[in-house]
Structures are given as structure tokens and as C-alpha cells.
Amino acid sequence: MMTQPQAGDETAEGFVAASSIDDVRRLVRQARAQSRRIGCVPTMGALHAGHVSLFEVCRRHADFIVATIFVNPTQFGPQEDFQRYPRPLADDLRAAQAAGVDLVFTPDAETIYPEGFDTFVEVGGLSSVLEGEIRPGHFRGVATVVLKLFQIVQPDVAVFGAKDYQQQAVLRQMTRDLNLPVEIVTALTIREPDGLAMSSRNAYLSPKERKSALVLSESLALAAARLANGDFDLGAIATAMREHLASGAGVQPEYALIVDPDTLEPLSAPQPRMTALVAARLGTTRLIDNREIVLDEPS
């Protein structure tokens, strides 16, 4: 099924929303026949300025942009927020069209996981730590749905946000290990003016929780500042990050670490490139954030 918020020919020349795999493949074939480079931005909808920035980055790498909107049940745990995850599809389609997306794929669960579906993708190592340890099975669901979307859209390039840092690392490994002909681009995290990383889950926060949530970005800034000032005791910095998280009213820290940006292994000594990672709960809402830290080369 295809819908178009604005009248126009149902071809690769105009904005189209499609829920059928066959329609998506046909439109992508048309675009490729015009020598257009295909870009894909997988999302779960509830689009905000951070998603729009992903579309903009994708446009710099491709000529035909496919956004996917699918709240993927296999990446949610039994006690997580699958049922209440926001699904403002009409608003999302308008936002995608305004951002210059060419095609939005909006499948239902039966399209992605038809009766009898029983094949999943496991990415070892990276999937078992941090988010993977706290949310068992999460990255199995992420890797499976992204591989399926890649098979359907067959993009030349796919864009993911840096806010979900471990996710993009897992998907990079999957792409390498399975020899997928897809370039993975990681776009910078987009933040609110006060520093809070944009997330669809921010909508769950009460005004008091929204204020407390600033400790996530502040703890990352604390780590970057201490390293920039020559404090290389990474254990002490990680402790200070966690203590700052805990200082927020109602904030329950889950982790605060400085890791290798590729392996996500916690570091005991500084290196030229590092990533600070934090995760915490505020009431029933779970938030994550990260910051890449690059040490200046000695002059």
C-alpha cells in the first residue's frame, strides 16, 4: 500500500510512503535505473530534529533517500516500553517529506516478521556488553531488523546517529562480517540548547525529570574537561562521572565509563581517541548518552 501526502505520480520522482516490500523494491529499482545513489535512514519514528539531521547527512552521501519507520518489537525486552513507544505516523510522514526524504517505508510487524519467521542475527562481542548486558537480546533484534531493511532497500549508504553509540558499532561489525555492500555513516548527536541529547524517549520525562536529565551530558563534559586539563586517571574520572549522574534528583545511574571507541572495552589508560558513555534511569524512562574525546597531539 502506498500513500502520498501530496498529489503526484507514484514514482521515484516524488515523495511516497509505502508499506509493501514490493513497492519499496520497485521504487528503489526505478531510482537506481536513473543512476541515483540510494541512502537509507532506519528509524522507529517519533521524528525530531535529530532524525532530520540524519536525513540531511544522508543527502550528502546519496541522491535518493529512503527512511524506514518501524517500531521493532524484537529489540524491546518484556518490561520495556514497546506498547507505549510513540507512533505519530501522520506527523512523521509530514516531517520526512519536509526534510526532503524521497520514500518512507512503513511496514507492519507481519510484513517484517511473517508467520513462521525464525531467523535472527547475533553479533558477538560488542552485543554482550553495556547495553547488551542490561538489555539481553536487544542487539539481536536490532541487527536482525537492520539486516532485513538492508535486504529490502539495498542501499549504498546507511546513516545512524552517534547517540546510540553501541548500536552503530554493532551494525558496523555486522556489515563488515557479512560483507554487506553498504557504507555506514555515523552522524553527530543533536542536542537541545541546554545540552540534552535529543531522543524520542525525552517525551516521557516530567518537567522535573527533564531538568534532572541534564546530568547525563554534564557528566560527559566533566570527563572531557578533566582529560583536557591533563587528568589521566580514568578510573577516578569514571567515578566522578557516576557521582555526578547520581547527583541529579531521581536519577539512577547504570554505567559511566571511558572506553575504546571501536571495541567498547573500558580503558585503564588514556589514548588519542576515547568515548565516554553514560546510562541512567529517571523514573520509568531510560536514557543514554556519549561523547567522543580526542586528546591533542603533543606539539
Secondary structure as GFF3:
##gff-version 3
##sequence-region A 1 299
A	DSSP	beta_strand	2	3	.	.	.	ID=ss1
A	DSSP	beta_strand	16	18	.	.	.	ID=ss2
A	DSSP	alpha_helix	21	33	.	.	.	ID=ss3
A	DSSP	beta_strand	38	43	.	.	.	ID=ss4
A	DSSP	alpha_helix	49	61	.	.	.	ID=ss5
A	DSSP	beta_strand	64	69	.	.	.	ID=ss6
A	DSSP	three_ten_helix	73	75	.	.	.	ID=ss7
A	DSSP	alpha_helix	89	98	.	.	.	ID=ss8
A	DSSP	beta_strand	103	105	.	.	.	ID=ss9
A	DSSP	alpha_helix	109	112	.	.	.	ID=ss10
A	DSSP	three_ten_helix	126	128	.	.	.	ID=ss11
A	DSSP	alpha_helix	131	134	.	.	.	ID=ss12
A	DSSP	alpha_helix	138	153	.	.	.	ID=ss13
A	DSSP	beta_strand	157	161	.	.	.	ID=ss14
A	DSSP	alpha_helix	165	177	.	.	.	ID=ss15
A	DSSP	beta_strand	183	187	.	.	.	ID=ss16
A	DSSP	three_ten_helix	200	204	.	.	.	ID=ss17
A	DSSP	alpha_helix	207	212	.	.	.	ID=ss18
A	DSSP	alpha_helix	214	228	.	.	.	ID=ss19
A	DSSP	alpha_helix	234	246	.	.	.	ID=ss20
A	DSSP	beta_strand	251	259	.	.	.	ID=ss21
A	DSSP	beta_strand	273	282	.	.	.	ID=ss22
A	DSSP	beta_strand	285	294	.	.	.	ID=ss23
###
